[in-house]
Amino acid sequence: MNLTNGISGITGNWREFLVNTKNLITIFLYQCTTSHNVHVGQSREWAHSIRVPFFRFSPHLAAAFELDNCKIEDICNAMFDNEIYIRTEIHHQIADLCRLLKVLPRNNLPCDYAKITKCGPTTSAQTSTAKENEKPAQAVK
């Protein structure tokens, strides 16, 4: 701390400290919420390592869009940007996701990921467990 300038030197340093702290917080929040950093690649690799499909949809918007934005013009522009992104870049990924969702079991049945990913045969124990889960509960008198 610079004490040669008296009170003005102390307040100047405090201002600088507060500005630097604000900048540090801004950078920290940006790093935590960014969608193009190393953590995206790590998530993709982890999902593939446990044989779980990984889908990431991240359209490039023409303008920054805040989540609490209520302006109709901004919402329409963001929707248009999303539509372009879907039709030009990720239509094949959406088709893959639709195929995956169609083969997923309905209700509370356990999912047979081996069948979906073609990683191995289904066992009879898994099939019998799934059939037991399908039976409706009997009413108590």
PAVO-381616 format. One record per atom (N, C-alpha, C): residue in three letters; x, y, z. Coordinates in steps of 0.1 Angstrom, whole numbers, padded with zeros to 4 digits, always signed. Atoms other than C-alpha are relative to their C-alpha. Layout:
<zatis>
ALAXYZ...
</zatis>
This chain:
<zatis>
MET+0008-0012+0000MET+0000+0000+0000MET+0009+0012+0000ASN-0008-0012+0001ASN+0014+0034-0009ASN-0005+0010+0010LEU+0004-0010-0010LEU+0012+0057+0022LEU+0007+0013-0002THR-0006-0013+0003THR+0033+0085+0007THR-0010+0011-0004ASN+0009-0009+0005ASN+0003+0101-0008ASN-0012+0002+0010GLY+0010-0002-0010GLY-0018+0100+0024GLY-0013-0008-0003ILE+0013+0006+0001ILE-0055+0092+0023ILE-0003-0003-0015SER+0003+0002+0014SER-0057+0096-0015SER+0007-0012-0006GLY-0007+0012+0004GLY-0031+0069-0020GLY-0007-0013+0004ILE+0008+0012-0005ILE-0051+0044+0002ILE-0012-0002-0008THR+0013+0002+0007THR-0084+0051-0015THR+0003-0004-0015GLY-0004+0004+0013GLY-0067+0048-0049GLY+0002-0014-0001ASN-0003+0014+0000ASN-0054+0014-0041ASN-0013-0008+0002TRP+0012+0008-0002TRP-0088+0003-0028TRP-0009+0000-0012ARG+0008-0001+0013ARG-0105+0015-0060ARG+0006-0010-0010GLU-0007+0010+0009GLU-0079-0005-0080GLU-0003-0014+0004PHE+0003+0013-0005PHE-0084-0035-0057PHE-0014-0004-0004LEU+0014+0003+0003LEU-0122-0034-0062LEU-0002-0002-0015VAL+0001+0002+0015VAL-0119-0030-0100VAL+0006-0013-0004ASN-0006+0012+0003ASN-0095-0059-0101ASN-0008-0012+0005THR+0009+0010-0006THR-0118-0080-0079THR-0012-0002-0009LYS+0011+0001+0009LYS-0147-0072-0102LYS+0004-0007-0013ASN-0005+0006+0013ASN-0127-0082-0133ASN+0003-0015+0002LEU-0003+0013-0003LEU-0116-0114-0116LEU-0013-0009+0001ILE+0013+0006-0001ILE-0152-0123-0108ILE-0006-0002-0014THR+0005+0001+0014THR-0162-0116-0144THR+0006-0011-0007ILE-0008+0010+0007ILE-0135-0138-0158ILE-0004-0014+0006PHE+0004+0013-0006PHE-0144-0166-0133PHE-0014-0004-0005LEU+0014+0004+0005LEU-0181-0165-0143LEU+0000-0004-0014TYR-0001+0003+0015TYR-0172-0165-0180TYR+0006-0014-0001GLN-0006+0013+0001GLN-0150-0195-0175GLN-0009-0012+0004CYS+0010+0010-0005CYS-0177-0214-0156CYS-0011-0002-0009THR+0012+0001+0008THR-0204-0207-0181THR+0003-0001-0015THR-0003+0001+0014THR-0185-0209-0214THR-0004-0013-0006SER+0005+0012+0006SER-0197-0235-0239SER+0010-0005-0010HIS-0010+0004+0010HIS-0165-0239-0259HIS+0014-0003+0006ASN-0013+0002-0007ASN-0138-0247-0234ASN+0003-0015+0002VAL-0005+0013-0001VAL-0119-0278-0224VAL-0010-0010+0007HIS+0009+0009-0007HIS-0147-0291-0201HIS-0010-0007-0009VAL+0009+0007+0009VAL-0169-0298-0231VAL+0006-0012-0006GLY-0007+0011+0005GLY-0143-0320-0246GLY+0001-0011+0010GLN-0001+0010-0011GLN-0138-0338-0213GLN-0013-0007+0002SER+0013+0007-0001SER-0175-0344-0210SER-0003-0009-0011ARG+0002+0009+0012ARG-0177-0358-0245ARG+0008-0013+0002GLU-0009+0011-0001GLU-0147-0381-0238GLU-0005-0010+0011TRP+0005+0008-0011TRP-0162-0393-0205TRP-0013-0007-0004ALA+0012+0006+0005ALA-0196-0400-0221ALA+0004-0012-0009HIS-0004+0011+0009HIS-0179-0421-0248HIS+0007-0011+0007SER-0007+0010-0007SER-0158-0439-0223SER-0009-0010+0007ILE+0010+0009-0007ILE-0189-0452-0205ILE-0011-0004-0010ARG+0009+0004+0010ARG-0207-0458-0238ARG-0013+0006+0001VAL+0012-0008-0001VAL-0233-0431-0234VAL+0001+0010-0011PRO+0000-0009+0011PRO-0243-0411-0264PRO+0001+0015+0005PHE-0002-0014-0004PHE-0232-0374-0262PHE-0005+0009-0011PHE+0005-0010+0009PHE-0252-0347-0279PHE+0002+0014+0005ARG-0002-0014-0004ARG-0244-0310-0278ARG-0005+0009-0011PHE+0006-0009+0009PHE-0265-0284-0294PHE+0003+0014+0005SER-0005-0014-0004SER-0249-0249-0293SER+0000+0009-0012PRO+0001-0009+0012PRO-0261-0225-0320PRO+0008+0012+0002HIS-0008-0012+0000HIS-0241-0195-0329HIS-0010+0011-0003LEU+0009-0010+0001LEU-0264-0165-0323LEU+0006+0013-0006ALA-0005-0012+0006ALA-0260-0133-0343ALA+0003+0011+0010ALA-0002-0010-0010ALA-0263-0112-0312ALA-0001-0007+0014ALA+0001+0005-0013ALA-0258-0118-0275ALA-0015-0001+0005PHE+0014+0002-0004PHE-0291-0131-0259PHE+0000-0003+0015GLU+0001+0002-0014GLU-0298-0128-0222GLU-0012-0009+0003LEU+0011+0009-0003LEU-0321-0154-0206LEU-0012+0007+0004ASP+0012-0007-0004ASP-0344-0128-0192ASP-0005+0010-0010ASN+0004-0009+0010ASN-0348-0110-0225ASN-0015-0003-0004CYS+0014+0002+0004CYS-0385-0104-0233CYS-0004+0007-0013LYS+0003-0007+0012LYS-0382-0084-0265LYS-0003-0010-0011ILE+0005+0009+0010ILE-0402-0101-0293ILE+0010+0000-0012GLU-0009+0000+0012GLU-0377-0090-0320GLU+0012-0008+0003ASP-0012+0007-0004ASP-0347-0104-0301ASP-0003-0015+0001ILE+0004+0014-0001ILE-0366-0137-0294ILE-0001-0006-0014CYS+0002+0005+0014CYS-0376-0140-0331CYS+0014-0002-0007ASN-0013+0002+0006ASN-0340-0134-0342ASN+0008-0012+0005ALA-0006+0012-0006ALA-0327-0160-0318ALA-0006-0013-0005MET+0007+0012+0005MET-0353-0185-0330MET+0004-0002-0015PHE-0004+0002+0014PHE-0343-0178-0366PHE+0014-0005-0001ASP-0014+0005-0001ASP-0306-0183-0358ASP+0000-0015+0003ASN+0000+0014-0004ASN-0315-0216-0341ASN-0005-0009-0012GLU+0006+0007+0012GLU-0336-0227-0372GLU+0011-0002-0010ILE-0011+0001+0010ILE-0306-0220-0395ILE+0010-0010+0005TYR-0010+0009-0006TYR-0283-0239-0371TYR-0005-0015-0002ILE+0006+0013+0000ILE-0307-0269-0370ILE+0000-0005-0015ARG+0001+0005+0014ARG-0312-0271-0408ARG+0013-0001-0007THR-0013+0000+0007THR-0276-0265-0418THR+0011-0008+0006GLU-0012+0006-0006GLU-0253-0280-0392GLU-0003-0013+0008ILE+0002+0012-0010ILE-0270-0306-0368ILE-0012-0008-0003HIS+0012+0008+0003HIS-0299-0322-0386HIS+0003-0015+0001HIS-0003+0014-0001HIS-0281-0355-0387HIS+0001-0004+0015GLN-0001+0003-0014GLN-0274-0353-0349GLN-0014-0001+0006ILE+0014+0000-0005ILE-0311-0346-0343ILE-0006-0013-0004ALA+0005+0013+0005ALA-0320-0377-0364ALA+0005-0011+0008ASP-0006+0010-0009ASP-0296-0398-0343ASP-0007+0000+0013LEU+0006-0001-0013LEU-0311-0385-0311LEU-0015-0005-0001CYS+0014+0005+0002CYS-0347-0392-0324CYS+0000-0015+0000ARG+0000+0015+0000ARG-0337-0428-0332ARG+0003-0006+0014LEU-0003+0005-0013LEU-0322-0432-0298LEU-0012+0001+0010LEU+0012-0002-0009LEU-0353-0418-0280LEU-0011-0010-0004LYS+0011+0010+0004LYS-0376-0441-0300LYS+0003-0014+0005VAL-0003+0013-0005VAL-0358-0472-0288VAL+0001-0001+0015LEU-0001+0001-0014LEU-0357-0462-0252LEU-0013-0005+0006PRO+0012+0006-0005PRO-0382-0480-0230PRO-0010+0011+0006ARG+0011-0010-0005ARG-0415-0463-0219ARG-0001-0002+0015ASN+0003+0001-0014ASN-0425-0456-0184ASN+0012-0002+0009ASN-0011+0002-0009ASN-0403-0470-0156ASN+0008-0012-0003LEU-0008+0012+0003LEU-0388-0500-0174LEU+0015+0004-0001PRO-0015-0003+0001PRO-0350-0502-0171PRO+0004-0001-0015CYS-0005-0001+0014CYS-0332-0493-0204CYS+0010-0011-0002ASP-0010+0010+0004ASP-0313-0521-0222ASP+0010+0007-0009TYR-0010-0007+0008TYR-0283-0500-0233TYR+0008-0009-0009ALA-0008+0009+0008ALA-0265-0530-0246ALA-0007-0003-0013LYS+0008+0002+0012LYS-0293-0535-0271LYS+0000+0012-0009ILE-0001-0012+0007ILE-0293-0499-0281ILE+0013+0002-0007THR-0013-0003+0006THR-0256-0496-0286THR+0006-0012-0006LYS-0004+0013+0006LYS-0253-0532-0299LYS+0014-0004+0006CYS-0012+0004-0007CYS-0226-0539-0272CYS+0000-0014+0005GLY+0001+0014-0005GLY-0238-0574-0263GLY-0014-0005+0000PRO+0013+0006+0000PRO-0267-0598-0261PRO-0008+0004+0013THR+0008-0002-0012THR-0296-0592-0237THR-0002-0013+0007THR+0001+0012-0008THR-0298-0617-0208THR-0015-0002+0003SER+0014+0003-0004SER-0330-0635-0198SER-0003+0006+0013ALA+0002-0006-0013ALA-0326-0621-0163ALA-0005+0014-0002GLN+0004-0014+0002GLN-0329-0585-0176GLN-0014+0000-0006THR+0013+0000+0006THR-0360-0595-0197THR-0010-0003+0011SER+0010+0004-0010SER-0378-0612-0168SER-0002+0012+0011THR+0001-0011-0009THR-0370-0582-0145THR-0009+0011-0007ALA+0008-0010+0007ALA-0385-0558-0171ALA-0015-0005+0000LYS+0014+0004+0001LYS-0417-0580-0174LYS-0006+0001+0014GLU+0006-0001-0013GLU-0421-0580-0136GLU-0004+0015+0003ASN+0003-0014-0002ASN-0420-0542-0136ASN-0012+0004-0008GLU+0012-0004+0008GLU-0448-0541-0162GLU-0013-0004+0007LYS+0012+0004-0007LYS-0473-0559-0139LYS-0006+0011+0008PRO+0006-0010-0008PRO-0498-0535-0124PRO-0001-0004+0015ALA+0001+0003-0014ALA-0499-0533-0086ALA-0015-0004+0003GLN+0014+0004-0004GLN-0529-0551-0070GLN-0005+0010+0010ALA+0007-0009-0009ALA-0554-0530-0051ALA-0001-0007+0014VAL+0002+0005-0014VAL-0554-0534-0013VAL-0014+0002+0005LYS+0014+0000-0004LYS-0588-0543+0001LYS-0001+0004+0015
</zatis>
